[in-house]
Amino acid sequence: VLWLLRNKLRNRPGILSGLYLFGYGFFRFFIEFFRQPDHQIGLISGLTLGQLFSLILVFMAVAIYLLQRDKKVI
């Protein structure tokens, strides 16, 4: 999907990276529900460490999108 969007988003730097981070973080968050949590780390606020990292990726992706959505390269 990202490969197909690369030409369309060529004049919008950062958007493609943000889409990748969002997609990876989103799917990784839900995949972590099916994995066994690391026993030495345990759960933090009911979430595994992988889910917390995935949420950070999603928030970073949203931040990149919000910062780059109105910028255009000449």
PQR file with spaces between the fields and no chain letter, atoms N, CA, C, O and H, PARSE charges and radii, in Angstrom:
ATOM       1  N    VAL     1       0.831   -1.185    0.000 -0.4000 1.5000
ATOM       2  CA   VAL     1       0.000    0.000    0.000 -0.0000 2.0000
ATOM       3  C    VAL     1       0.879    1.253    0.000  0.5500 1.7000
ATOM       4  O    VAL     1       0.616    2.202   -0.740 -0.5500 1.4000
ATOM       5  N    LEU     2       1.915    1.251    0.828 -0.4000 1.5000
ATOM       6  CA   LEU     2       2.801    2.415    0.881 -0.0000 2.0000
ATOM       7  C    LEU     2       3.547    2.602   -0.434  0.5500 1.7000
ATOM       8  O    LEU     2       3.807    3.728   -0.859 -0.5500 1.4000
ATOM       9  H    LEU     2       2.128    0.481    1.429  0.4000 1.0000
ATOM      10  N    TRP     3       3.884    1.490   -1.071 -0.4000 1.5000
ATOM      11  CA   TRP     3       4.588    1.566   -2.351 -0.0000 2.0000
ATOM      12  C    TRP     3       3.716    2.252   -3.398  0.5500 1.7000
ATOM      13  O    TRP     3       4.226    3.003   -4.229 -0.5500 1.4000
ATOM      14  H    TRP     3       3.672    0.576   -0.726  0.4000 1.0000
ATOM      15  N    LEU     4       2.424    2.005   -3.366 -0.4000 1.5000
ATOM      16  CA   LEU     4       1.513    2.627   -4.322 -0.0000 2.0000
ATOM      17  C    LEU     4       1.321    4.117   -4.038  0.5500 1.7000
ATOM      18  O    LEU     4       1.046    4.890   -4.956 -0.5500 1.4000
ATOM      19  H    LEU     4       2.011    1.395   -2.690  0.4000 1.0000
ATOM      20  N    LEU     5       1.460    4.518   -2.797 -0.4000 1.5000
ATOM      21  CA   LEU     5       1.257    5.919   -2.422 -0.0000 2.0000
ATOM      22  C    LEU     5       2.511    6.775   -2.564  0.5500 1.7000
ATOM      23  O    LEU     5       2.434    7.997   -2.437 -0.5500 1.4000
ATOM      24  H    LEU     5       1.684    3.890   -2.052  0.4000 1.0000
ATOM      25  N    ARG     6       3.657    6.164   -2.824 -0.4000 1.5000
ATOM      26  CA   ARG     6       4.914    6.910   -2.798 -0.0000 2.0000
ATOM      27  C    ARG     6       4.965    8.026   -3.828  0.5500 1.7000
ATOM      28  O    ARG     6       5.504    9.092   -3.532 -0.5500 1.4000
ATOM      29  H    ARG     6       3.720    5.172   -2.928  0.4000 1.0000
ATOM      30  N    ASN     7       4.428    7.828   -5.021 -0.4000 1.5000
ATOM      31  CA   ASN     7       4.457    8.882   -6.036 -0.0000 2.0000
ATOM      32  C    ASN     7       3.451    9.982   -5.735  0.5500 1.7000
ATOM      33  O    ASN     7       3.711   11.157   -5.997 -0.5500 1.4000
ATOM      34  H    ASN     7       3.990    6.962   -5.262  0.4000 1.0000
ATOM      35  N    LYS     8       2.318    9.606   -5.193 -0.4000 1.5000
ATOM      36  CA   LYS     8       1.290   10.590   -4.867 -0.0000 2.0000
ATOM      37  C    LYS     8       1.741   11.510   -3.725  0.5500 1.7000
ATOM      38  O    LYS     8       1.382   12.687   -3.694 -0.5500 1.4000
ATOM      39  H    LYS     8       2.108    8.652   -4.980  0.4000 1.0000
ATOM      40  N    LEU     9       2.517   10.975   -2.803 -0.4000 1.5000
ATOM      41  CA   LEU     9       2.948   11.743   -1.632 -0.0000 2.0000
ATOM      42  C    LEU     9       4.373   12.267   -1.759  0.5500 1.7000
ATOM      43  O    LEU     9       4.989   12.636   -0.760 -0.5500 1.4000
ATOM      44  H    LEU     9       2.808   10.019   -2.829  0.4000 1.0000
ATOM      45  N    ARG    10       4.890   12.302   -2.960 -0.4000 1.5000
ATOM      46  CA   ARG    10       6.276   12.734   -3.177 -0.0000 2.0000
ATOM      47  C    ARG    10       6.509   14.171   -2.718  0.5500 1.7000
ATOM      48  O    ARG    10       7.593   14.485   -2.227 -0.5500 1.4000
ATOM      49  H    ARG    10       4.389   12.003   -3.772  0.4000 1.0000
ATOM      50  N    ASN    11       5.530   15.040   -2.864 -0.4000 1.5000
ATOM      51  CA   ASN    11       5.676   16.447   -2.479 -0.0000 2.0000
ATOM      52  C    ASN    11       5.267   16.712   -1.039  0.5500 1.7000
ATOM      53  O    ASN    11       5.142   17.868   -0.635 -0.5500 1.4000
ATOM      54  H    ASN    11       4.649   14.785   -3.263  0.4000 1.0000
ATOM      55  N    ARG    12       5.058   15.668   -0.265 -0.4000 1.5000
ATOM      56  CA   ARG    12       4.643   15.828    1.132 -0.0000 2.0000
ATOM      57  C    ARG    12       5.586   15.030    2.024  0.5500 1.7000
ATOM      58  O    ARG    12       5.260   13.913    2.427 -0.5500 1.4000
ATOM      59  H    ARG    12       5.160   14.728   -0.593  0.4000 1.0000
ATOM      60  N    PRO    13       6.749   15.592    2.334 -0.5600 1.5000
ATOM      61  CA   PRO    13       7.744   14.842    3.110  0.2800 2.0000
ATOM      62  C    PRO    13       7.233   14.495    4.508  0.5500 1.7000
ATOM      63  O    PRO    13       6.600   15.313    5.175 -0.5500 1.4000
ATOM      64  N    GLY    14       7.520   13.282    4.929 -0.4000 1.5000
ATOM      65  CA   GLY    14       7.152   12.835    6.263 -0.0000 2.0000
ATOM      66  C    GLY    14       5.828   12.104    6.337  0.5500 1.7000
ATOM      67  O    GLY    14       5.606   11.336    7.274 -0.5500 1.4000
ATOM      68  H    GLY    14       8.035   12.617    4.387  0.4000 1.0000
ATOM      69  N    ILE    15       4.946   12.317    5.383 -0.4000 1.5000
ATOM      70  CA   ILE    15       3.627   11.691    5.434 -0.0000 2.0000
ATOM      71  C    ILE    15       3.743   10.179    5.255  0.5500 1.7000
ATOM      72  O    ILE    15       3.077    9.421    5.961 -0.5500 1.4000
ATOM      73  H    ILE    15       5.126   12.941    4.622  0.4000 1.0000
ATOM      74  N    LEU    16       4.569    9.739    4.329 -0.4000 1.5000
ATOM      75  CA   LEU    16       4.727    8.306    4.091 -0.0000 2.0000
ATOM      76  C    LEU    16       5.342    7.614    5.309  0.5500 1.7000
ATOM      77  O    LEU    16       4.938    6.508    5.668 -0.5500 1.4000
ATOM      78  H    LEU    16       5.110   10.354    3.756  0.4000 1.0000
ATOM      79  N    SER    17       6.306    8.258    5.932 -0.4000 1.5000
ATOM      80  CA   SER    17       6.900    7.698    7.153 -0.0000 2.0000
ATOM      81  C    SER    17       5.868    7.637    8.271  0.5500 1.7000
ATOM      82  O    SER    17       5.815    6.664    9.023 -0.5500 1.4000
ATOM      83  H    SER    17       6.635    9.156    5.639  0.4000 1.0000
ATOM      84  N    GLY    18       5.058    8.666    8.376 -0.4000 1.5000
ATOM      85  CA   GLY    18       4.002    8.678    9.383 -0.0000 2.0000
ATOM      86  C    GLY    18       2.987    7.574    9.158  0.5500 1.7000
ATOM      87  O    GLY    18       2.524    6.948   10.111 -0.5500 1.4000
ATOM      88  H    GLY    18       5.101    9.457    7.765  0.4000 1.0000
ATOM      89  N    LEU    19       2.636    7.330    7.899 -0.4000 1.5000
ATOM      90  CA   LEU    19       1.706    6.239    7.591 -0.0000 2.0000
ATOM      91  C    LEU    19       2.295    4.883    7.963  0.5500 1.7000
ATOM      92  O    LEU    19       1.598    4.011    8.481 -0.5500 1.4000
ATOM      93  H    LEU    19       3.012    7.838    7.124  0.4000 1.0000
ATOM      94  N    TYR    20       3.590    4.718    7.692 -0.4000 1.5000
ATOM      95  CA   TYR    20       4.242    3.466    8.052 -0.0000 2.0000
ATOM      96  C    TYR    20       4.228    3.268    9.568  0.5500 1.7000
ATOM      97  O    TYR    20       3.869    2.195   10.052 -0.5500 1.4000
ATOM      98  H    TYR    20       4.156    5.427    7.271  0.4000 1.0000
ATOM      99  N    LEU    21       4.618    4.298   10.315 -0.4000 1.5000
ATOM     100  CA   LEU    21       4.639    4.189   11.772 -0.0000 2.0000
ATOM     101  C    LEU    21       3.245    3.905   12.326  0.5500 1.7000
ATOM     102  O    LEU    21       3.087    3.103   13.247 -0.5500 1.4000
ATOM     103  H    LEU    21       4.910    5.170    9.922  0.4000 1.0000
ATOM     104  N    PHE    22       2.244    4.562   11.764 -0.4000 1.5000
ATOM     105  CA   PHE    22       0.876    4.347   12.232 -0.0000 2.0000
ATOM     106  C    PHE    22       0.436    2.909   11.968  0.5500 1.7000
ATOM     107  O    PHE    22      -0.089    2.244   12.861 -0.5500 1.4000
ATOM     108  H    PHE    22       2.372    5.213   11.016  0.4000 1.0000
ATOM     109  N    GLY    23       0.649    2.436   10.753 -0.4000 1.5000
ATOM     110  CA   GLY    23       0.236    1.075   10.410 -0.0000 2.0000
ATOM     111  C    GLY    23       0.957    0.026   11.234  0.5500 1.7000
ATOM     112  O    GLY    23       0.339   -0.915   11.731 -0.5500 1.4000
ATOM     113  H    GLY    23       1.075    2.976   10.028  0.4000 1.0000
ATOM     114  N    TYR    24       2.265    0.189   11.378 -0.4000 1.5000
ATOM     115  CA   TYR    24       3.040   -0.773   12.162 -0.0000 2.0000
ATOM     116  C    TYR    24       2.602   -0.765   13.624  0.5500 1.7000
ATOM     117  O    TYR    24       2.388   -1.821   14.219 -0.5500 1.4000
ATOM     118  H    TYR    24       2.767    0.953   10.974  0.4000 1.0000
ATOM     119  N    GLY    25       2.474    0.417   14.192 -0.4000 1.5000
ATOM     120  CA   GLY    25       2.071    0.519   15.593 -0.0000 2.0000
ATOM     121  C    GLY    25       0.672   -0.012   15.834  0.5500 1.7000
ATOM     122  O    GLY    25       0.422   -0.678   16.839 -0.5500 1.4000
ATOM     123  H    GLY    25       2.648    1.275   13.708  0.4000 1.0000
ATOM     124  N    PHE    26      -0.241    0.278   14.920 -0.4000 1.5000
ATOM     125  CA   PHE    26      -1.629   -0.167   15.045 -0.0000 2.0000
ATOM     126  C    PHE    26      -1.724   -1.693   15.029  0.5500 1.7000
ATOM     127  O    PHE    26      -2.341   -2.295   15.909 -0.5500 1.4000
ATOM     128  H    PHE    26      -0.038    0.818   14.104  0.4000 1.0000
ATOM     129  N    PHE    27      -1.108   -2.310   14.021 -0.4000 1.5000
ATOM     130  CA   PHE    27      -1.181   -3.768   13.924 -0.0000 2.0000
ATOM     131  C    PHE    27      -0.383   -4.451   15.026  0.5500 1.7000
ATOM     132  O    PHE    27      -0.798   -5.494   15.533 -0.5500 1.4000
ATOM     133  H    PHE    27      -0.607   -1.822   13.307  0.4000 1.0000
ATOM     134  N    ARG    28       0.740   -3.885   15.397 -0.4000 1.5000
ATOM     135  CA   ARG    28       1.544   -4.474   16.465 -0.0000 2.0000
ATOM     136  C    ARG    28       0.797   -4.438   17.798  0.5500 1.7000
ATOM     137  O    ARG    28       0.900   -5.372   18.593 -0.5500 1.4000
ATOM     138  H    ARG    28       1.076   -3.038   14.985  0.4000 1.0000
ATOM     139  N    PHE    29       0.048   -3.368   18.042 -0.4000 1.5000
ATOM     140  CA   PHE    29      -0.721   -3.253   19.277 -0.0000 2.0000
ATOM     141  C    PHE    29      -1.703   -4.418   19.410  0.5500 1.7000
ATOM     142  O    PHE    29      -1.813   -5.022   20.477 -0.5500 1.4000
ATOM     143  H    PHE    29      -0.037   -2.609   17.396  0.4000 1.0000
ATOM     144  N    PHE    30      -2.409   -4.729   18.333 -0.4000 1.5000
ATOM     145  CA   PHE    30      -3.394   -5.806   18.401 -0.0000 2.0000
ATOM     146  C    PHE    30      -2.757   -7.192   18.378  0.5500 1.7000
ATOM     147  O    PHE    30      -3.304   -8.126   18.966 -0.5500 1.4000
ATOM     148  H    PHE    30      -2.320   -4.238   17.466  0.4000 1.0000
ATOM     149  N    ILE    31      -1.636   -7.342   17.725 -0.4000 1.5000
ATOM     150  CA   ILE    31      -0.937   -8.627   17.736 -0.0000 2.0000
ATOM     151  C    ILE    31      -0.431   -8.948   19.138  0.5500 1.7000
ATOM     152  O    ILE    31      -0.371  -10.115   19.525 -0.5500 1.4000
ATOM     153  H    ILE    31      -1.192   -6.583   17.248  0.4000 1.0000
ATOM     154  N    GLU    32      -0.071   -7.927   19.892 -0.4000 1.5000
ATOM     155  CA   GLU    32       0.435   -8.133   21.250 -0.0000 2.0000
ATOM     156  C    GLU    32      -0.618   -8.739   22.178  0.5500 1.7000
ATOM     157  O    GLU    32      -0.258   -9.312   23.207 -0.5500 1.4000
ATOM     158  H    GLU    32      -0.119   -6.979   19.577  0.4000 1.0000
ATOM     159  N    PHE    33      -1.902   -8.630   21.848 -0.4000 1.5000
ATOM     160  CA   PHE    33      -2.933   -9.268   22.662 -0.0000 2.0000
ATOM     161  C    PHE    33      -2.822  -10.789   22.620  0.5500 1.7000
ATOM     162  O    PHE    33      -3.228  -11.463   23.566 -0.5500 1.4000
ATOM     163  H    PHE    33      -2.194   -8.164   21.012  0.4000 1.0000
ATOM     164  N    PHE    34      -2.281  -11.332   21.544 -0.4000 1.5000
ATOM     165  CA   PHE    34      -2.201  -12.773   21.362 -0.0000 2.0000
ATOM     166  C    PHE    34      -0.874  -13.361   21.820  0.5500 1.7000
ATOM     167  O    PHE    34      -0.724  -14.582   21.856 -0.5500 1.4000
ATOM     168  H    PHE    34      -1.950  -10.785   20.775  0.4000 1.0000
ATOM     169  N    ARG    35       0.078  -12.526   22.167 -0.4000 1.5000
ATOM     170  CA   ARG    35       1.381  -12.997   22.630 -0.0000 2.0000
ATOM     171  C    ARG    35       1.388  -13.113   24.146  0.5500 1.7000
ATOM     172  O    ARG    35       0.622  -12.443   24.838 -0.5500 1.4000
ATOM     173  H    ARG    35      -0.044  -11.533   22.138  0.4000 1.0000
ATOM     174  N    GLN    36       2.252  -13.960   24.642 -0.4000 1.5000
ATOM     175  CA   GLN    36       2.454  -14.062   26.081 -0.0000 2.0000
ATOM     176  C    GLN    36       3.299  -12.874   26.538  0.5500 1.7000
ATOM     177  O    GLN    36       4.326  -12.582   25.925 -0.5500 1.4000
ATOM     178  H    GLN    36       2.874  -14.504   24.080  0.4000 1.0000
ATOM     179  N    PRO    37       2.888  -12.185   27.601 -0.5600 1.5000
ATOM     180  CA   PRO    37       3.715  -11.070   28.082  0.2800 2.0000
ATOM     181  C    PRO    37       5.004  -11.593   28.711  0.5500 1.7000
ATOM     182  O    PRO    37       5.045  -12.709   29.230 -0.5500 1.4000
ATOM     183  N    ASP    38       6.040  -10.787   28.659 -0.4000 1.5000
ATOM     184  CA   ASP    38       7.306  -11.151   29.289 -0.0000 2.0000
ATOM     185  C    ASP    38       7.112  -11.174   30.798  0.5500 1.7000
ATOM     186  O    ASP    38       6.662  -10.194   31.391 -0.5500 1.4000
ATOM     187  H    ASP    38       6.007   -9.880   28.237  0.4000 1.0000
ATOM     188  N    HIS    39       7.454  -12.296   31.410 -0.4000 1.5000
ATOM     189  CA   HIS    39       7.217  -12.445   32.846 -0.0000 2.0000
ATOM     190  C    HIS    39       8.123  -11.546   33.677  0.5500 1.7000
ATOM     191  O    HIS    39       7.724  -11.089   34.748 -0.5500 1.4000
ATOM     192  H    HIS    39       7.820  -13.092   30.928  0.4000 1.0000
ATOM     193  N    GLN    40       9.337  -11.286   33.198 -0.4000 1.5000
ATOM     194  CA   GLN    40      10.242  -10.449   33.971 -0.0000 2.0000
ATOM     195  C    GLN    40       9.816   -8.984   33.946  0.5500 1.7000
ATOM     196  O    GLN    40      10.196   -8.217   34.831 -0.5500 1.4000
ATOM     197  H    GLN    40       9.661  -11.657   32.328  0.4000 1.0000
ATOM     198  N    ILE    41       9.035   -8.586   32.946 -0.4000 1.5000
ATOM     199  CA   ILE    41       8.578   -7.196   32.854 -0.0000 2.0000
ATOM     200  C    ILE    41       7.163   -7.068   33.393  0.5500 1.7000
ATOM     201  O    ILE    41       6.858   -6.131   34.130 -0.5500 1.4000
ATOM     202  H    ILE    41       8.726   -9.209   32.227  0.4000 1.0000
ATOM     203  N    GLY    42       6.303   -8.002   33.030 -0.4000 1.5000
ATOM     204  CA   GLY    42       4.927   -7.974   33.498 -0.0000 2.0000
ATOM     205  C    GLY    42       4.088   -6.957   32.740  0.5500 1.7000
ATOM     206  O    GLY    42       4.435   -6.543   31.634 -0.5500 1.4000
ATOM     207  H    GLY    42       6.551   -8.764   32.432  0.4000 1.0000
ATOM     208  N    LEU    43       2.995   -6.568   33.346 -0.4000 1.5000
ATOM     209  CA   LEU    43       2.082   -5.617   32.726 -0.0000 2.0000
ATOM     210  C    LEU    43       2.254   -4.243   33.364  0.5500 1.7000
ATOM     211  O    LEU    43       2.498   -4.125   34.565 -0.5500 1.4000
ATOM     212  H    LEU    43       2.713   -6.905   34.245  0.4000 1.0000
ATOM     213  N    ILE    44       2.124   -3.227   32.554 -0.4000 1.5000
ATOM     214  CA   ILE    44       2.190   -1.850   33.029 -0.0000 2.0000
ATOM     215  C    ILE    44       0.855   -1.212   32.685  0.5500 1.7000
ATOM     216  O    ILE    44       0.544   -1.009   31.512 -0.5500 1.4000
ATOM     217  H    ILE    44       1.926   -3.323   31.578  0.4000 1.0000
ATOM     218  N    SER    45       0.068   -0.897   33.701 -0.4000 1.5000
ATOM     219  CA   SER    45      -1.280   -0.342   33.512 -0.0000 2.0000
ATOM     220  C    SER    45      -2.153   -1.256   32.658  0.5500 1.7000
ATOM     221  O    SER    45      -2.999   -0.777   31.904 -0.5500 1.4000
ATOM     222  H    SER    45       0.321   -1.062   34.655  0.4000 1.0000
ATOM     223  N    GLY    46      -1.956   -2.551   32.771 -0.4000 1.5000
ATOM     224  CA   GLY    46      -2.758   -3.512   32.028 -0.0000 2.0000
ATOM     225  C    GLY    46      -2.294   -3.753   30.606  0.5500 1.7000
ATOM     226  O    GLY    46      -2.925   -4.517   29.876 -0.5500 1.4000
ATOM     227  H    GLY    46      -1.269   -2.940   33.384  0.4000 1.0000
ATOM     228  N    LEU    47      -1.206   -3.119   30.196 -0.4000 1.5000
ATOM     229  CA   LEU    47      -0.673   -3.287   28.845 -0.0000 2.0000
ATOM     230  C    LEU    47       0.724   -3.882   28.912  0.5500 1.7000
ATOM     231  O    LEU    47       1.468   -3.650   29.865 -0.5500 1.4000
ATOM     232  H    LEU    47      -0.693   -2.498   30.789  0.4000 1.0000
ATOM     233  N    THR    48       1.069   -4.652   27.887 -0.4000 1.5000
ATOM     234  CA   THR    48       2.425   -5.182   27.813 -0.0000 2.0000
ATOM     235  C    THR    48       3.365   -4.080   27.338  0.5500 1.7000
ATOM     236  O    THR    48       2.928   -3.037   26.851 -0.5500 1.4000
ATOM     237  H    THR    48       0.465   -4.841   27.113  0.4000 1.0000
ATOM     238  N    LEU    49       4.648   -4.327   27.486 -0.4000 1.5000
ATOM     239  CA   LEU    49       5.636   -3.348   27.048 -0.0000 2.0000
ATOM     240  C    LEU    49       5.553   -3.139   25.534  0.5500 1.7000
ATOM     241  O    LEU    49       5.723   -2.020   25.050 -0.5500 1.4000
ATOM     242  H    LEU    49       5.003   -5.174   27.882  0.4000 1.0000
ATOM     243  N    GLY    50       5.293   -4.216   24.789 -0.4000 1.5000
ATOM     244  CA   GLY    50       5.129   -4.103   23.340 -0.0000 2.0000
ATOM     245  C    GLY    50       3.950   -3.225   22.964  0.5500 1.7000
ATOM     246  O    GLY    50       4.029   -2.467   21.997 -0.5500 1.4000
ATOM     247  H    GLY    50       5.155   -5.126   25.182  0.4000 1.0000
ATOM     248  N    GLN    51       2.858   -3.315   23.713 -0.4000 1.5000
ATOM     249  CA   GLN    51       1.698   -2.471   23.440 -0.0000 2.0000
ATOM     250  C    GLN    51       1.996   -1.013   23.755  0.5500 1.7000
ATOM     251  O    GLN    51       1.552   -0.116   23.038 -0.5500 1.4000
ATOM     252  H    GLN    51       2.794   -3.931   24.498  0.4000 1.0000
ATOM     253  N    LEU    52       2.743   -0.774   24.821 -0.4000 1.5000
ATOM     254  CA   LEU    52       3.114    0.605   25.141 -0.0000 2.0000
ATOM     255  C    LEU    52       3.998    1.207   24.053  0.5500 1.7000
ATOM     256  O    LEU    52       3.807    2.357   23.657 -0.5500 1.4000
ATOM     257  H    LEU    52       3.104   -1.502   25.403  0.4000 1.0000
ATOM     258  N    PHE    53       4.967    0.428   23.571 -0.4000 1.5000
ATOM     259  CA   PHE    53       5.812    0.912   22.479 -0.0000 2.0000
ATOM     260  C    PHE    53       4.988    1.155   21.218  0.5500 1.7000
ATOM     261  O    PHE    53       5.237    2.108   20.480 -0.5500 1.4000
ATOM     262  H    PHE    53       5.123   -0.505   23.893  0.4000 1.0000
ATOM     263  N    SER    54       4.015    0.296   20.978 -0.4000 1.5000
ATOM     264  CA   SER    54       3.154    0.469   19.807 -0.0000 2.0000
ATOM     265  C    SER    54       2.327    1.742   19.913  0.5500 1.7000
ATOM     266  O    SER    54       2.148    2.451   18.923 -0.5500 1.4000
ATOM     267  H    SER    54       3.813   -0.478   21.578  0.4000 1.0000
ATOM     268  N    LEU    55       1.827    2.031   21.097 -0.4000 1.5000
ATOM     269  CA   LEU    55       1.078    3.277   21.284 -0.0000 2.0000
ATOM     270  C    LEU    55       1.966    4.497   21.073  0.5500 1.7000
ATOM     271  O    LEU    55       1.525    5.505   20.520 -0.5500 1.4000
ATOM     272  H    LEU    55       1.972    1.455   21.901  0.4000 1.0000
ATOM     273  N    ILE    56       3.210    4.404   21.512 -0.4000 1.5000
ATOM     274  CA   ILE    56       4.150    5.504   21.283 -0.0000 2.0000
ATOM     275  C    ILE    56       4.357    5.714   19.788  0.5500 1.7000
ATOM     276  O    ILE    56       4.405    6.853   19.322 -0.5500 1.4000
ATOM     277  H    ILE    56       3.568    3.586   21.961  0.4000 1.0000
ATOM     278  N    LEU    57       4.481    4.618   19.031 -0.4000 1.5000
ATOM     279  CA   LEU    57       4.634    4.733   17.576 -0.0000 2.0000
ATOM     280  C    LEU    57       3.415    5.392   16.938  0.5500 1.7000
ATOM     281  O    LEU    57       3.555    6.230   16.047 -0.5500 1.4000
ATOM     282  H    LEU    57       4.442    3.694   19.410  0.4000 1.0000
ATOM     283  N    VAL    58       2.227    5.018   17.388 -0.4000 1.5000
ATOM     284  CA   VAL    58       1.007    5.608   16.834 -0.0000 2.0000
ATOM     285  C    VAL    58       0.949    7.098   17.154  0.5500 1.7000
ATOM     286  O    VAL    58       0.592    7.899   16.290 -0.5500 1.4000
ATOM     287  H    VAL    58       2.113    4.337   18.111  0.4000 1.0000
ATOM     288  N    PHE    59       1.293    7.482   18.377 -0.4000 1.5000
ATOM     289  CA   PHE    59       1.292    8.898   18.738 -0.0000 2.0000
ATOM     290  C    PHE    59       2.345    9.675   17.946  0.5500 1.7000
ATOM     291  O    PHE    59       2.110   10.816   17.548 -0.5500 1.4000
ATOM     292  H    PHE    59       1.583    6.831   19.079  0.4000 1.0000
ATOM     293  N    MET    60       3.501    9.056   17.721 -0.4000 1.5000
ATOM     294  CA   MET    60       4.524    9.707   16.901 -0.0000 2.0000
ATOM     295  C    MET    60       4.030    9.897   15.471  0.5500 1.7000
ATOM     296  O    MET    60       4.275   10.937   14.860 -0.5500 1.4000
ATOM     297  H    MET    60       3.692    8.129   18.045  0.4000 1.0000
ATOM     298  N    ALA    61       3.340    8.901   14.942 -0.4000 1.5000
ATOM     299  CA   ALA    61       2.818    8.990   13.581 -0.0000 2.0000
ATOM     300  C    ALA    61       1.793   10.113   13.462  0.5500 1.7000
ATOM     301  O    ALA    61       1.797   10.859   12.482 -0.5500 1.4000
ATOM     302  H    ALA    61       3.141    8.057   15.439  0.4000 1.0000
ATOM     303  N    VAL    62       0.928   10.234   14.442 -0.4000 1.5000
ATOM     304  CA   VAL    62      -0.072   11.304   14.424 -0.0000 2.0000
ATOM     305  C    VAL    62       0.619   12.665   14.521  0.5500 1.7000
ATOM     306  O    VAL    62       0.221   13.613   13.845 -0.5500 1.4000
ATOM     307  H    VAL    62       0.925    9.628   15.238  0.4000 1.0000
ATOM     308  N    ALA    63       1.647   12.759   15.356 -0.4000 1.5000
ATOM     309  CA   ALA    63       2.384   14.017   15.487 -0.0000 2.0000
ATOM     310  C    ALA    63       3.077   14.384   14.177  0.5500 1.7000
ATOM     311  O    ALA    63       3.052   15.544   13.768 -0.5500 1.4000
ATOM     312  H    ALA    63       1.970   11.988   15.905  0.4000 1.0000
ATOM     313  N    ILE    64       3.691   13.408   13.522 -0.4000 1.5000
ATOM     314  CA   ILE    64       4.345   13.665   12.234 -0.0000 2.0000
ATOM     315  C    ILE    64       3.321   14.137   11.215  0.5500 1.7000
ATOM     316  O    ILE    64       3.566   15.091   10.477 -0.5500 1.4000
ATOM     317  H    ILE    64       3.711   12.466   13.854  0.4000 1.0000
ATOM     318  N    TYR    65       2.184   13.478   11.176 -0.4000 1.5000
ATOM     319  CA   TYR    65       1.148   13.872   10.224 -0.0000 2.0000
ATOM     320  C    TYR    65       0.664   15.295   10.492  0.5500 1.7000
ATOM     321  O    TYR    65       0.530   16.092    9.563 -0.5500 1.4000
ATOM     322  H    TYR    65       1.984   12.703   11.776  0.4000 1.0000
ATOM     323  N    LEU    66       0.403   15.612   11.753 -0.4000 1.5000
ATOM     324  CA   LEU    66      -0.098   16.948   12.075 -0.0000 2.0000
ATOM     325  C    LEU    66       0.928   18.032   11.771  0.5500 1.7000
ATOM     326  O    LEU    66       0.562   19.134   11.363 -0.5500 1.4000
ATOM     327  H    LEU    66       0.511   14.964   12.507  0.4000 1.0000
ATOM     328  N    LEU    67       2.199   17.733   11.963 -0.4000 1.5000
ATOM     329  CA   LEU    67       3.239   18.715   11.679 -0.0000 2.0000
ATOM     330  C    LEU    67       3.495   18.881   10.182  0.5500 1.7000
ATOM     331  O    LEU    67       3.869   19.964    9.735 -0.5500 1.4000
ATOM     332  H    LEU    67       2.496   16.838   12.295  0.4000 1.0000
ATOM     333  N    GLN    68       3.296   17.822    9.413 -0.4000 1.5000
ATOM     334  CA   GLN    68       3.648   17.844    7.997 -0.0000 2.0000
ATOM     335  C    GLN    68       2.465   18.007    7.051  0.5500 1.7000
ATOM     336  O    GLN    68       2.674   18.146    5.846 -0.5500 1.4000
ATOM     337  H    GLN    68       2.992   16.942    9.777  0.4000 1.0000
ATOM     338  N    ARG    69       1.257   17.995    7.541 -0.4000 1.5000
ATOM     339  CA   ARG    69       0.098   17.960    6.638 -0.0000 2.0000
ATOM     340  C    ARG    69      -0.050   19.208    5.786  0.5500 1.7000
ATOM     341  O    ARG    69      -0.541   19.119    4.660 -0.5500 1.4000
ATOM     342  H    ARG    69       1.088   17.882    8.520  0.4000 1.0000
ATOM     343  N    ASP    70       0.355   20.357    6.281 -0.4000 1.5000
ATOM     344  CA   ASP    70       0.175   21.586    5.516 -0.0000 2.0000
ATOM     345  C    ASP    70       1.433   22.039    4.789  0.5500 1.7000
ATOM     346  O    ASP    70       1.384   22.986    4.004 -0.5500 1.4000
ATOM     347  H    ASP    70       0.753   20.429    7.195  0.4000 1.0000
ATOM     348  N    LYS    71       2.554   21.381    5.036 -0.4000 1.5000
ATOM     349  CA   LYS    71       3.799   21.762    4.378 -0.0000 2.0000
ATOM     350  C    LYS    71       3.872   21.127    3.000  0.5500 1.7000
ATOM     351  O    LYS    71       3.524   19.960    2.822 -0.5500 1.4000
ATOM     352  H    LYS    71       2.594   20.612    5.674  0.4000 1.0000
ATOM     353  N    LYS    72       4.324   21.901    2.035 -0.4000 1.5000
ATOM     354  CA   LYS    72       4.531   21.382    0.688 -0.0000 2.0000
ATOM     355  C    LYS    72       5.899   21.827    0.202  0.5500 1.7000
ATOM     356  O    LYS    72       6.335   22.946    0.469 -0.5500 1.4000
ATOM     357  H    LYS    72       4.607   22.850    2.180  0.4000 1.0000
ATOM     358  N    VAL    73       6.558   20.946   -0.504 -0.4000 1.5000
ATOM     359  CA   VAL    73       7.869   21.255   -1.068 -0.0000 2.0000
ATOM     360  C    VAL    73       7.664   21.829   -2.452  0.5500 1.7000
ATOM     361  O    VAL    73       6.861   21.324   -3.237 -0.5500 1.4000
ATOM     362  H    VAL    73       6.204   20.037   -0.721  0.4000 1.0000
ATOM     363  N    ILE    74       8.390   22.879   -2.743 -0.4000 1.5000
ATOM     364  CA   ILE    74       8.262   23.517   -4.066 -0.0000 2.0000
ATOM     365  C    ILE    74       9.097   22.781   -5.073  0.5500 1.7000
ATOM     366  O    ILE    74       9.127   23.158   -6.245 -0.5500 1.4000
ATOM     367  H    ILE    74       9.043   23.289   -2.106  0.4000 1.0000
